[in-house]
């Protein structure tokens, strides 16, 4: 067996603490209670999470969600499969809270002995609070919150948390909620059944207990740890799990979870020492990201009141909190992130802000992320693109590591992440906000040109490797015309890199080439990214282009993008031409013809050996010919979210929120873009007919269709 590694009134109120807006997760969904708008919803900037030892699990553009609390816990546990690590409690304290000594607060185990005879979890709360309150720093509080859900904490699959006991420091409460994840320093969760232990100490290389109760408990504590990370600027979060007379100390980072082996807290003083030292540790050691500095009190010499006023004007923020962030010796002022990828417990946790550059006096884009070691820092890639004068990409203002890291040396599927920031010189709008379908294709053509030049003009022959709607933005030029830009180069690959870097292939599931889903996929090529560009255009057409397609058909066609079956995706291209020509019912004839021609061309990639597919020339020429159509050029058909009736059937895999607010609806509903909310059809009538299923549908899609599924109409915006 391997060794262990050593190493307050209660009321409802709206918080304005950390700059996080959690109305919906990453790809914003305006659900059935909202009316349609005349423009597409504002998209969110986002990264594309990647998963261990498999293709990216990103489903940020999918749409089947109906999760209850238990399912949220199970999914949280699944998120950290293979990312849990056991430590001896002494090693845990040594690594994170080695001091100070607590001789003046001696350990009194006798007072805890009677506690373990309690017959219910509720009977533990008050005795635990009374016993450990005196151990904490004087102004800290332990509060019973087991019956007080935090309404502002629905980050992970919309589940709002309510730990048994919440711990707060002496700072002013951010709101009137009794349970406040945005203020929480740590939590204590109580279980009294042995089967509720989420971990097993038998084998430190396989610590996860995979029973139903074990997974549920593990997901529960992960959800609590994650709520603190998502609602605060943190590098790590901490918790305590009581298991009758046993205890585990917990720590979450962007790489995974550390849990101590179980110890008897009525005999050993580890919990006593942990609480004493934790409450006296610095904010940084407790996990707060102190590089985000709230602009209150003393501003410093450079951040004058006049500068703050200008920043508020540029950011259109009157009174809400602002934060100062430094990147390469320049201070940037931010309000709240536009993205929601940090709602997930592990991964890059990207937050993207519109920022005010205090040196240049202009707005810019600031990206705060946890890059994966093994991939090129994004600032390095942007520097090479600028050096080669690649068009249609933003320019870097500043970039660099922040000074935090996690997961180093852990091995296995636990990744090494480094905290990183990059600032870009443009603030664009989402691709979904196209002013016409002609403009949509033009902007995608610009991104395609950037993709081509990155490969042909740089000596590193850079490949983007993550083409998706969220990674193409629209920037208004000084002359009033629109320019498409290709962003998010953090997964880019150089020709000199190993064929498979770090852990797995990368990309966004919905837009990956069909043969990349083979059991033994071929080496990735330029043709695969070109296929992704065409998938982006088809996906955008289904979601946003004016058409007469019924909502049921649109939902069925869009759900097919979630397929992970290589053969199903190949079949799509063989049948795409007639489907697009006759079933998409696009109002723009030039756009319909262009998409159908593109689909037919891609079909030859999987029917015959087409060498020309591995070159940008053929698609660039097709785009140029189509865009020269003056009738199409003058058409007014702006992007607008089209009504979609989605099928909800059974548990789906991770949505990688960037992503969606979960819908827990009993009956189907429909929403017209400018109409009232209406009750839809009965469940047994909700799914589309067999004739509505596209060739692209996977076996899972067809099985769901065969047994019937609940229709849910959503308005869905592209995440960036």
C-alpha positions as CSV (number, residue, x, y, z in Angstrom):
1,X,0.0,0.0,0.0
2,X,1.3,3.4,-0.9
3,X,2.1,6.0,1.7
4,X,0.0,9.0,2.5
5,X,1.4,12.2,1.0
6,X,2.9,14.6,3.6
7,X,2.5,16.9,3.3
8,X,-27.0,38.9,13.1
9,X,-30.9,39.4,12.5
10,X,-32.4,36.9,10.1
11,X,-34.1,38.3,7.1
12,X,-34.1,38.0,3.3
13,X,-31.8,40.4,1.6
14,X,-30.0,40.7,-1.7
15,X,-26.2,40.5,-1.5
16,X,-23.8,42.7,-3.3
17,X,-20.6,41.2,-2.0
18,X,-18.3,39.6,-4.5
19,X,-18.9,40.6,-8.1
20,X,-20.9,37.5,-9.0
21,X,-24.3,37.5,-10.7
22,X,-25.8,34.0,-10.5
23,X,-29.1,34.5,-12.1
24,X,-28.0,31.7,-14.3
25,X,-24.9,29.7,-14.8
26,X,-22.4,30.0,-17.7
27,X,-24.5,29.8,-20.9
28,X,-27.2,32.1,-19.7
29,X,-30.7,30.6,-20.0
30,X,-33.8,32.7,-19.9
31,X,-36.3,30.1,-18.8
32,X,-40.0,29.9,-19.3
33,X,-40.9,32.6,-16.8
34,X,-39.3,35.3,-19.0
35,X,-40.6,36.8,-22.1
36,X,-38.7,36.8,-25.3
37,X,-36.8,39.9,-26.4
38,X,-36.2,41.4,-29.8
39,X,-32.5,40.8,-29.5
40,X,-30.6,37.8,-28.4
41,X,-29.7,37.7,-24.7
42,X,-26.4,39.0,-23.6
43,X,-23.8,36.3,-23.9
44,X,-21.2,35.5,-21.2
45,X,-17.5,35.3,-21.8
46,X,-16.2,31.9,-20.8
47,X,-13.5,29.3,-21.1
48,X,-14.0,25.8,-22.2
49,X,-13.4,23.4,-19.3
50,X,-11.6,20.2,-20.1
51,X,-11.8,16.9,-18.4
52,X,-9.4,14.2,-17.4
53,X,-8.5,11.3,-19.6
54,X,-11.3,11.9,-22.1
55,X,-12.6,14.4,-24.6
56,X,-13.8,17.7,-23.1
57,X,-16.9,17.2,-21.1
58,X,-18.1,20.7,-21.9
59,X,-21.8,20.7,-22.7
60,X,-22.1,24.4,-22.4
61,X,-24.4,24.5,-25.4
62,X,-26.7,21.6,-24.5
63,X,-30.1,21.8,-23.0
64,X,-31.5,19.0,-20.9
65,X,-31.7,19.9,-17.2
66,X,-34.0,18.8,-14.4
67,X,-32.0,18.2,-11.3
68,X,-33.1,18.0,-7.7
69,X,-31.0,18.3,-4.6
70,X,-29.9,14.7,-4.5
71,X,-28.9,14.7,-8.1
72,X,-26.9,17.9,-7.5
73,X,-24.9,16.1,-4.8
74,X,-24.3,13.1,-7.0
75,X,-23.1,15.3,-9.8
76,X,-20.9,17.2,-7.5
77,X,-19.3,14.0,-6.4
78,X,-18.9,13.0,-10.0
79,X,-17.2,16.3,-10.8
80,X,-14.3,15.3,-8.4
81,X,-14.0,11.7,-9.3
82,X,-10.3,10.9,-9.1
83,X,-9.5,14.3,-7.6
84,X,-9.7,13.5,-3.9
85,X,-6.6,13.0,-1.8
86,X,-6.2,11.7,1.8
87,X,-3.8,13.2,4.3
88,X,-3.1,12.4,7.9
89,X,-4.5,15.1,10.2
90,X,-1.1,16.0,11.5
91,X,0.2,16.5,8.0
92,X,-2.9,18.6,7.1
93,X,-2.3,20.9,10.0
94,X,1.4,21.1,9.3
95,X,0.9,22.1,5.7
96,X,-1.8,24.7,6.2
97,X,-2.0,25.8,9.8
98,X,1.2,25.0,11.7
99,X,0.7,27.6,14.4
100,X,0.1,29.3,16.7
101,X,0.1,27.2,19.9
102,X,-3.2,27.2,21.9
103,X,-1.9,26.5,25.4
104,X,-4.2,29.1,26.9
105,X,-7.2,27.2,25.3
106,X,-6.7,23.7,26.5
107,X,-8.4,20.7,25.0
108,X,-11.3,19.3,27.1
109,X,-12.3,16.0,25.6
110,X,-14.6,15.0,28.5
111,X,-17.1,17.6,27.5
112,X,-17.4,16.0,24.1
113,X,-17.9,12.4,25.3
114,X,-21.6,12.7,26.0
115,X,-22.2,14.3,22.6
116,X,-21.7,11.1,20.7
117,X,-24.7,9.5,22.3
118,X,-27.1,11.9,20.6
119,X,-29.7,10.1,18.5
120,X,-30.1,12.7,15.8
121,X,-27.9,15.1,13.9
122,X,-29.8,18.1,15.2
123,X,-28.9,17.2,18.7
124,X,-25.2,17.8,17.8
125,X,-25.5,21.4,16.6
126,X,-25.8,23.4,19.8
127,X,-23.4,21.4,21.9
128,X,-20.8,21.7,19.1
129,X,-21.3,25.4,18.9
130,X,-21.1,25.9,22.6
131,X,-18.0,23.7,22.9
132,X,-15.9,25.2,20.1
133,X,-17.1,28.8,20.2
134,X,-14.5,29.7,22.9
135,X,-11.8,28.2,20.7
136,X,-12.3,30.7,18.0
137,X,-10.9,34.2,17.7
138,X,-13.0,36.5,20.0
139,X,-15.1,38.1,17.3
140,X,-15.8,34.9,15.3
141,X,-19.2,33.2,15.4
142,X,-20.5,29.6,14.9
143,X,-24.1,29.8,13.8
144,X,-26.7,27.0,13.4
145,X,-27.8,27.3,9.8
146,X,-29.2,23.8,9.1
147,X,-32.7,25.1,8.5
148,X,-31.7,28.4,6.8
149,X,-30.9,28.0,3.1
150,X,-28.8,30.6,1.5
151,X,-31.0,31.9,-1.4
152,X,-27.9,33.5,-3.1
153,X,-25.8,30.3,-3.3
154,X,-27.3,28.4,-6.2
155,X,-24.1,28.1,-8.2
156,X,-23.8,24.3,-8.7
157,X,-26.8,23.1,-10.7
158,X,-28.9,25.8,-8.9
159,X,-28.6,24.0,-5.5
160,X,-28.7,26.5,-2.6
161,X,-26.7,25.4,0.4
162,X,-27.5,25.2,4.1
163,X,-24.6,23.7,6.1
164,X,-25.5,22.5,9.6
165,X,-23.1,25.1,11.2
166,X,-21.6,28.1,9.5
167,X,-18.6,30.0,10.7
168,X,-18.2,33.7,10.2
169,X,-15.4,36.1,11.1
170,X,-16.0,39.5,12.7
171,X,-16.5,41.3,9.4
172,X,-19.8,43.2,8.6
173,X,-22.4,40.8,7.1
174,X,-22.9,41.3,3.4
175,X,-26.6,40.8,3.8
176,X,-29.3,39.7,6.2
177,X,-29.3,36.0,5.4
178,X,-28.5,33.8,8.4
179,X,-26.6,31.5,6.0
180,X,-24.3,33.5,3.8
181,X,-21.8,31.6,1.6
182,X,-20.4,34.9,0.5
183,X,-19.2,35.6,4.1
184,X,-18.6,32.0,5.3
185,X,-15.1,31.2,6.5
186,X,-15.8,27.5,6.9
187,X,-18.7,25.1,7.7
188,X,-19.3,22.1,9.9
189,X,-21.5,19.3,8.6
190,X,-22.8,16.5,10.9
191,X,-23.5,12.9,9.9
192,X,-24.2,10.1,12.5
193,X,-24.5,7.1,10.2
194,X,-21.3,5.2,9.3
195,X,-22.5,4.7,5.8
196,X,-22.6,8.5,5.3
197,X,-18.8,8.8,5.4
198,X,-17.8,10.0,1.9
199,X,-14.3,8.6,2.1
200,X,-12.5,5.4,2.9
201,X,-9.1,5.2,4.6
202,X,-8.3,1.6,3.5
203,X,-6.4,2.7,0.4
204,X,-5.0,6.2,0.1
205,X,-4.9,5.8,-3.7
206,X,-8.6,5.2,-3.9
207,X,-10.2,7.3,-1.1
208,X,-13.7,7.8,-2.6
209,X,-16.4,5.7,-1.1
210,X,-18.7,4.9,-4.0
211,X,-21.8,3.8,-2.2
212,X,-25.0,5.8,-2.7
213,X,-24.7,7.4,0.7
214,X,-21.0,8.0,0.3
215,X,-21.4,9.8,-3.0
216,X,-24.2,11.9,-1.7
217,X,-22.3,13.0,1.4
218,X,-19.2,13.7,-0.7
219,X,-21.2,15.8,-3.2
220,X,-22.8,17.6,-0.3
221,X,-19.6,18.8,1.3
222,X,-18.2,19.6,-2.1
223,X,-21.2,21.8,-2.9
224,X,-20.7,23.7,0.4
225,X,-16.9,24.2,-0.3
226,X,-17.7,25.2,-3.8
227,X,-20.4,27.8,-2.7
228,X,-17.7,29.7,-0.8
229,X,-15.3,29.5,-3.8
230,X,-18.0,30.7,-6.2
231,X,-19.3,33.6,-4.1
232,X,-15.9,34.9,-2.9
233,X,-12.5,35.6,-4.4
234,X,-10.7,32.5,-3.0
235,X,-7.8,30.3,-3.8
236,X,-9.1,27.5,-1.4
237,X,-11.9,26.8,1.0
238,X,-12.1,24.7,4.2
239,X,-14.7,22.7,6.0
240,X,-15.3,20.1,8.8
241,X,-17.2,16.9,8.6
242,X,-18.4,15.3,11.8
243,X,-19.1,11.6,11.7
244,X,-20.6,10.8,15.1
245,X,-17.3,10.6,17.1
246,X,-15.2,10.8,14.0
247,X,-14.0,13.9,12.1
248,X,-12.5,14.8,8.8
249,X,-10.9,18.2,7.9
250,X,-11.6,19.3,4.3
251,X,-9.9,21.6,1.8
252,X,-11.0,22.4,-1.8
253,X,-8.7,23.9,-4.4
254,X,-9.1,24.2,-8.2
255,X,-7.3,20.9,-8.5
256,X,-9.4,18.8,-6.1
257,X,-10.2,18.0,-2.5
258,X,-7.9,17.1,0.4
259,X,-9.5,15.2,3.2
260,X,-7.9,14.0,6.4
261,X,-8.1,10.4,7.5
262,X,-10.8,10.0,10.1
263,X,-9.9,10.8,13.7
264,X,-11.7,10.7,17.0
265,X,-12.3,14.4,17.9
266,X,-13.4,13.4,21.4
267,X,-9.9,11.9,22.1
268,X,-7.5,13.7,19.7
269,X,-7.1,17.5,19.6
270,X,-6.8,18.0,15.8
271,X,-10.2,19.7,15.4
272,X,-9.5,21.8,18.4
273,X,-6.1,22.9,17.0
274,X,-7.6,23.4,13.5
275,X,-10.3,25.8,14.7
276,X,-8.0,27.7,17.0
277,X,-5.3,28.2,14.3
278,X,-7.7,28.8,11.4
279,X,-9.5,31.7,13.1
280,X,-6.1,33.3,13.9
281,X,-4.6,32.7,10.5
282,X,-4.1,35.4,7.9
283,X,-6.8,36.0,5.2
284,X,-4.5,34.6,2.6
285,X,-3.8,31.4,4.6
286,X,-7.6,31.0,5.1
287,X,-8.0,30.9,1.4
288,X,-8.9,34.5,0.5
289,X,-7.4,35.9,-2.7
290,X,-6.0,39.1,-1.3
291,X,-4.8,40.2,-4.8
292,X,-8.5,41.4,-5.3
293,X,-8.5,44.5,-3.3
294,X,-11.8,46.1,-2.4
295,X,-11.8,49.9,-3.2
296,X,-12.9,51.2,0.2
297,X,-11.1,53.1,2.9
298,X,-7.6,54.1,2.0
299,X,-7.2,54.0,-1.7
300,X,-3.5,54.6,-2.0
301,X,-1.6,57.3,-3.9
302,X,-2.4,56.1,-7.4
303,X,-6.1,55.3,-6.9
304,X,-7.4,58.8,-6.3
305,X,-11.1,59.5,-5.8
306,X,-11.2,61.2,-9.2
307,X,-9.8,58.1,-10.8
308,X,-12.4,56.0,-9.1
309,X,-15.2,58.3,-10.4
310,X,-13.8,57.9,-13.9
311,X,-13.7,54.1,-13.5
312,X,-17.3,54.1,-12.4
313,X,-18.3,56.1,-15.4
314,X,-16.5,53.8,-17.8
315,X,-17.8,50.7,-16.2
316,X,-21.3,52.1,-15.8
317,X,-21.3,51.2,-12.1
318,X,-22.7,53.9,-9.7
319,X,-22.5,52.5,-6.2
320,X,-21.8,48.8,-6.4
321,X,-18.4,47.5,-5.1
322,X,-15.3,47.8,-7.2
323,X,-12.0,45.9,-6.9
324,X,-8.5,46.7,-7.8
325,X,-6.4,44.0,-9.6
326,X,-2.7,44.3,-10.6
327,X,-1.3,42.7,-13.8
328,X,2.3,43.4,-14.7
329,X,2.6,46.5,-12.5
330,X,-0.6,48.0,-13.9
331,X,-3.7,48.4,-11.8
332,X,-7.1,47.6,-13.3
333,X,-10.5,48.3,-11.7
334,X,-13.2,45.7,-12.1
335,X,-16.8,45.3,-10.9
336,X,-18.2,41.8,-11.4
337,X,-17.4,39.0,-13.9
338,X,-19.4,38.4,-17.0
339,X,-18.7,34.7,-16.8
340,X,-19.8,31.8,-14.6
341,X,-17.2,29.1,-15.2
342,X,-16.0,29.5,-11.7
343,X,-19.3,28.1,-10.5
344,X,-17.8,24.6,-10.8
345,X,-15.6,23.3,-8.0
346,X,-12.5,22.3,-10.0
347,X,-10.9,23.4,-13.2
348,X,-9.7,26.8,-14.6
349,X,-12.5,28.7,-12.9
350,X,-12.3,31.5,-15.4
351,X,-13.7,34.9,-14.5
352,X,-13.8,37.6,-17.2
353,X,-14.3,41.2,-16.4
354,X,-14.8,44.5,-18.3
355,X,-12.0,46.4,-16.6
356,X,-10.8,50.0,-16.4
357,X,-7.1,50.4,-17.2
358,X,-5.9,53.1,-14.8
359,X,-2.8,53.8,-16.8
360,X,-4.4,54.2,-20.2
361,X,-7.8,55.5,-19.0
362,X,-9.7,53.0,-21.2
363,X,-11.9,50.0,-20.9
364,X,-10.4,46.6,-21.6
365,X,-11.0,42.9,-20.9
366,X,-9.4,41.2,-17.9
367,X,-9.4,37.4,-17.7
368,X,-8.7,35.7,-14.3
369,X,-8.1,32.0,-14.6
370,X,-6.2,29.0,-13.3
371,X,-4.2,27.8,-16.3
372,X,-3.3,24.1,-16.6
373,X,0.4,23.4,-16.5
374,X,1.3,21.7,-19.7
375,X,-0.4,24.2,-21.9
376,X,1.1,27.4,-23.2
377,X,0.3,30.5,-21.1
378,X,-2.3,32.5,-23.2
379,X,-0.3,35.7,-23.0
380,X,2.6,33.9,-24.7
381,X,0.3,32.8,-27.5
382,X,-1.1,36.3,-28.0
383,X,2.4,37.6,-28.1
384,X,3.4,35.2,-30.9
385,X,0.2,36.1,-32.9
386,X,0.9,39.8,-32.6
387,X,4.6,39.3,-33.6
388,X,3.4,37.5,-36.8
389,X,0.7,40.2,-37.4
390,X,-2.1,37.8,-37.4
391,X,-5.4,39.6,-38.1
392,X,-8.7,39.4,-36.3
393,X,-7.3,38.6,-32.8
394,X,-7.2,41.0,-29.8
395,X,-3.8,42.3,-28.6
396,X,-2.4,41.6,-25.2
397,X,-2.0,44.6,-22.8
398,X,-0.6,42.6,-19.9
399,X,-0.4,39.0,-18.6
400,X,1.3,36.9,-15.9
401,X,1.0,34.5,-13.1
402,X,-0.5,35.7,-9.9
403,X,1.4,33.7,-7.4
404,X,-1.0,30.9,-6.4
405,X,-0.9,27.3,-7.5
406,X,-2.4,24.0,-6.6
407,X,-2.1,20.3,-7.5
408,X,1.7,20.3,-8.0
409,X,3.1,16.9,-7.7
410,X,-0.1,15.2,-6.9
411,X,-0.1,13.0,-9.9
412,X,-2.9,10.8,-11.3
413,X,-5.8,12.8,-12.6
414,X,-5.2,15.7,-10.3
415,X,-4.0,18.6,-12.4
416,X,-1.4,21.2,-11.6
417,X,-3.1,24.7,-11.9
418,X,-1.4,28.1,-11.7
419,X,-3.4,31.3,-11.1
420,X,-3.0,33.5,-14.1
421,X,-4.3,36.8,-15.5
422,X,-4.4,38.3,-19.0
423,X,-5.7,41.7,-20.2
424,X,-6.8,42.3,-23.8
425,X,-7.4,45.6,-25.6
426,X,-10.9,45.0,-26.9
427,X,-14.4,44.6,-25.4
428,X,-16.6,42.9,-28.0
429,X,-20.2,41.6,-28.1
430,X,-21.3,38.0,-28.4
431,X,-21.6,36.5,-31.9
432,X,-25.3,35.9,-31.2
433,X,-25.8,39.7,-31.5
434,X,-25.2,39.6,-35.2
435,X,-27.0,42.4,-37.2
436,X,-27.7,40.1,-40.1
437,X,-26.9,36.6,-41.2
438,X,-24.5,38.1,-43.8
439,X,-22.7,39.8,-40.9
440,X,-22.7,36.5,-39.0
441,X,-20.9,34.7,-41.8
442,X,-18.6,37.6,-42.3
443,X,-17.5,37.6,-38.6
444,X,-17.0,33.8,-38.7
445,X,-14.9,34.3,-41.9
446,X,-12.7,36.8,-40.0
447,X,-12.2,34.2,-37.3
448,X,-11.4,31.6,-39.9
449,X,-8.8,33.9,-41.4
450,X,-7.2,34.4,-37.9
451,X,-7.2,30.6,-37.5
452,X,-5.4,30.2,-40.9
453,X,-2.9,32.9,-40.3
454,X,-2.0,31.6,-36.8
455,X,-1.1,28.3,-38.5
456,X,0.7,29.8,-41.6
457,X,2.3,33.0,-40.4
458,X,3.8,31.9,-37.0
459,X,6.9,29.8,-36.9
460,X,5.2,27.7,-34.2
461,X,2.3,26.9,-36.6
462,X,-0.3,27.6,-33.9
463,X,-3.6,25.7,-33.8
464,X,-6.5,27.1,-31.8
465,X,-8.0,23.7,-30.9
466,X,-11.3,25.1,-29.4
467,X,-13.6,26.6,-32.0
468,X,-17.0,27.4,-30.6
469,X,-19.5,30.3,-30.7
470,X,-18.3,31.5,-27.4
471,X,-14.7,32.0,-28.7
472,X,-15.7,34.3,-31.6
473,X,-16.7,37.9,-30.6
474,X,-17.8,40.9,-32.6
475,X,-16.0,44.2,-32.3
476,X,-17.3,47.5,-33.8
477,X,-14.6,49.2,-35.9
478,X,-14.1,53.0,-35.9
479,X,-15.8,53.1,-39.3
480,X,-18.9,51.4,-37.9
481,X,-18.4,48.0,-39.5
482,X,-18.2,44.8,-37.5
483,X,-15.1,42.6,-37.2
484,X,-15.1,39.1,-35.9
485,X,-12.3,38.1,-33.6
486,X,-11.0,34.7,-32.5
487,X,-10.4,34.6,-28.7
488,X,-9.5,32.2,-25.9
489,X,-6.2,30.7,-27.1
490,X,-5.3,29.1,-23.8
491,X,-5.6,25.6,-25.3
492,X,-3.6,26.4,-28.4
493,X,-1.1,23.9,-29.7
494,X,2.3,24.4,-31.4
495,X,3.6,22.1,-34.1
496,X,6.5,21.2,-31.8
497,X,4.2,20.1,-28.9
498,X,3.6,16.5,-28.1
499,X,0.7,15.0,-30.1
500,X,-1.4,14.8,-26.9
501,X,-0.4,17.3,-24.3
502,X,-1.2,17.2,-20.6
503,X,-4.2,14.9,-20.1
504,X,-6.5,14.7,-23.1
505,X,-7.8,16.2,-26.3
506,X,-9.5,19.5,-26.0
507,X,-12.4,21.3,-27.4
508,X,-16.1,21.9,-26.9
509,X,-18.2,18.8,-27.4
510,X,-20.9,20.2,-29.6
511,X,-18.4,21.5,-32.2
512,X,-15.8,18.7,-32.3
513,X,-15.2,16.9,-35.6
514,X,-17.1,13.6,-35.9
515,X,-14.1,11.2,-36.1
516,X,-12.5,12.7,-32.9
517,X,-15.2,10.6,-31.0
518,X,-13.8,7.3,-32.4
519,X,-12.5,4.9,-29.8
520,X,-9.1,5.3,-31.5
521,X,-9.3,8.7,-33.1
522,X,-6.9,9.8,-35.8
523,X,-4.4,12.7,-35.1
524,X,-6.2,16.0,-35.0
525,X,-5.9,18.1,-38.2
526,X,-6.7,21.5,-39.6
527,X,-9.7,19.9,-41.3
528,X,-11.2,19.1,-37.9
529,X,-11.1,22.8,-36.8
530,X,-12.7,23.7,-40.1
531,X,-15.4,21.2,-39.5
532,X,-15.9,23.0,-36.1
533,X,-16.4,26.3,-37.9
534,X,-19.2,24.9,-40.0
535,X,-20.8,23.3,-36.9
536,X,-20.7,26.8,-35.3
537,X,-22.5,28.3,-38.2
538,X,-25.2,25.6,-38.2
539,X,-25.6,25.9,-34.4
540,X,-26.0,29.7,-34.7
541,X,-28.5,29.3,-37.5
542,X,-30.7,27.0,-35.4
543,X,-30.5,29.2,-32.4
544,X,-30.6,32.8,-33.7
545,X,-31.3,33.1,-37.4
546,X,-34.9,34.0,-38.4
547,X,-36.8,30.9,-39.5
548,X,-40.2,29.2,-39.5
549,X,-39.0,26.0,-37.9
550,X,-41.3,24.7,-35.1
551,X,-39.8,24.9,-31.6
552,X,-40.0,21.1,-31.3
553,X,-37.9,20.6,-34.4
554,X,-35.4,23.2,-33.4
555,X,-35.0,21.6,-29.9
556,X,-34.5,18.1,-31.5
557,X,-31.9,19.3,-33.9
558,X,-30.0,21.2,-31.2
559,X,-30.1,18.3,-28.8
560,X,-28.3,16.3,-31.5
561,X,-25.2,18.4,-31.0
562,X,-24.7,16.7,-27.7
563,X,-24.0,13.3,-29.3
564,X,-20.7,11.6,-28.5
565,X,-21.3,8.8,-31.0
566,X,-18.8,9.1,-33.9
567,X,-21.0,7.2,-36.4
568,X,-24.0,9.4,-35.6
569,X,-22.0,12.5,-36.2
570,X,-20.7,11.2,-39.5
571,X,-24.2,10.3,-40.6
572,X,-25.2,13.9,-39.9
573,X,-23.0,15.2,-42.6
574,X,-24.3,12.6,-45.1
575,X,-27.9,13.8,-44.6
576,X,-27.2,17.4,-43.7
577,X,-27.8,18.9,-47.2
578,X,-31.5,17.8,-47.6
579,X,-32.2,18.5,-43.9
580,X,-30.9,22.1,-44.0
581,X,-32.5,22.7,-47.4
582,X,-36.0,21.5,-46.4
583,X,-36.3,21.3,-42.6
584,X,-34.4,24.3,-41.2
585,X,-36.9,26.7,-42.9
586,X,-34.5,29.6,-42.8
587,X,-35.9,32.9,-44.0
588,X,-32.7,34.0,-45.7
589,X,-32.4,32.0,-48.9
590,X,-28.7,32.9,-49.5
591,X,-27.9,31.9,-45.9
592,X,-29.8,28.6,-46.4
593,X,-28.0,27.8,-49.6
594,X,-24.6,28.6,-48.2
595,X,-25.1,26.4,-45.1
596,X,-26.4,23.5,-47.2
597,X,-23.4,23.7,-49.6
598,X,-21.0,23.8,-46.6
599,X,-22.7,20.7,-45.1
600,X,-22.5,18.8,-48.4
601,X,-18.8,19.6,-48.8
602,X,-18.1,18.3,-45.3
603,X,-20.0,15.1,-46.2
604,X,-17.2,14.3,-48.6
605,X,-14.7,14.3,-45.8
606,X,-16.2,11.1,-44.5
607,X,-17.2,9.5,-47.8
608,X,-14.0,9.9,-49.8
609,X,-10.4,10.9,-49.2
610,X,-10.5,14.7,-49.6
611,X,-7.1,16.2,-49.1
612,X,-8.3,19.7,-49.8
613,X,-10.3,19.5,-46.6
614,X,-7.1,19.9,-44.7
615,X,-6.6,23.4,-46.1
616,X,-8.4,26.7,-45.4
617,X,-8.7,27.6,-49.1
618,X,-11.8,25.7,-50.0
619,X,-14.0,27.1,-47.2
620,X,-12.5,30.6,-47.6
621,X,-13.4,30.6,-51.3
622,X,-17.0,29.4,-50.6
623,X,-17.4,32.1,-48.0
624,X,-16.1,34.8,-50.3
625,X,-18.4,33.8,-53.1
626,X,-21.4,33.7,-50.8
627,X,-20.6,37.0,-49.1
628,X,-20.4,38.8,-52.5
629,X,-24.2,38.4,-52.9
630,X,-25.4,42.0,-52.8
631,X,-29.0,41.0,-52.0
632,X,-27.9,39.1,-48.9
633,X,-25.5,41.9,-48.0
634,X,-28.4,44.4,-47.8
635,X,-30.8,42.1,-46.0
636,X,-31.9,43.0,-42.5
637,X,-32.2,39.8,-40.5
638,X,-30.6,40.4,-37.1
639,X,-29.9,37.6,-34.6
640,X,-32.8,36.9,-32.3
641,X,-33.2,33.9,-29.9
642,X,-35.7,31.6,-31.6
643,X,-38.2,29.6,-29.5
644,X,-36.9,26.1,-28.6
645,X,-38.8,23.2,-27.1
646,X,-36.3,21.0,-25.4
647,X,-36.7,17.4,-24.2
648,X,-35.7,16.6,-20.6
649,X,-35.2,12.9,-20.0
650,X,-33.1,11.3,-17.3
651,X,-29.8,12.3,-15.9
652,X,-27.2,13.9,-18.2
653,X,-23.5,14.2,-17.9
654,X,-21.7,17.3,-16.6
655,X,-22.9,20.6,-18.2
656,X,-19.7,22.3,-17.3
657,X,-21.4,25.5,-16.3
658,X,-20.1,27.9,-17.8
659,X,-23.4,26.7,-18.0
660,X,-27.0,26.4,-17.2
661,X,-29.4,27.1,-14.4
662,X,-31.2,23.8,-13.8
663,X,-34.9,23.6,-14.6
664,X,-37.0,21.4,-12.4
665,X,-40.3,21.5,-14.2
666,X,-43.1,19.0,-14.0
667,X,-44.9,20.0,-17.2
668,X,-43.8,21.2,-20.5
669,X,-44.2,24.9,-21.2
670,X,-43.8,27.0,-24.3
671,X,-42.7,30.6,-24.6
672,X,-43.0,32.6,-27.7
673,X,-40.4,35.4,-28.2
674,X,-42.9,38.1,-27.4
675,X,-45.8,36.3,-25.8
676,X,-47.2,35.1,-22.5
677,X,-46.1,32.0,-20.7
678,X,-48.3,29.1,-21.7
679,X,-48.7,25.5,-20.5
680,X,-47.5,23.1,-23.1
681,X,-48.6,19.6,-24.0
682,X,-48.8,16.6,-21.7
683,X,-45.7,14.6,-21.2
684,X,-46.7,11.8,-23.4
685,X,-47.2,14.2,-26.3
686,X,-44.2,16.4,-25.6
687,X,-41.5,14.7,-27.7
688,X,-41.2,15.1,-31.4
689,X,-42.3,12.4,-33.7
690,X,-39.9,9.9,-35.1
691,X,-39.8,11.8,-38.3
692,X,-38.4,14.8,-36.4
693,X,-35.3,13.0,-35.2
694,X,-32.3,14.0,-37.3
695,X,-29.7,11.5,-38.4
696,X,-27.3,13.2,-36.0
697,X,-29.4,11.9,-33.0
698,X,-27.5,9.6,-30.7
699,X,-28.8,6.4,-29.2
700,X,-29.5,8.2,-26.0
701,X,-31.5,10.9,-27.8
702,X,-33.5,8.2,-29.6
703,X,-34.1,6.3,-26.4
704,X,-35.3,9.4,-24.6
705,X,-37.5,10.1,-27.6
706,X,-39.0,6.6,-27.7
707,X,-40.1,6.7,-24.0
708,X,-41.3,10.3,-24.2
709,X,-39.7,13.4,-22.5
710,X,-40.7,16.6,-20.9
711,X,-40.6,19.6,-23.2
712,X,-38.9,22.6,-21.8
713,X,-38.7,25.8,-23.8
714,X,-35.7,27.9,-23.1
715,X,-34.0,31.0,-24.4
716,X,-30.3,30.3,-24.5
717,X,-27.5,32.7,-25.2
718,X,-24.0,31.8,-26.3
719,X,-21.4,31.8,-23.6
720,X,-18.1,33.5,-24.3
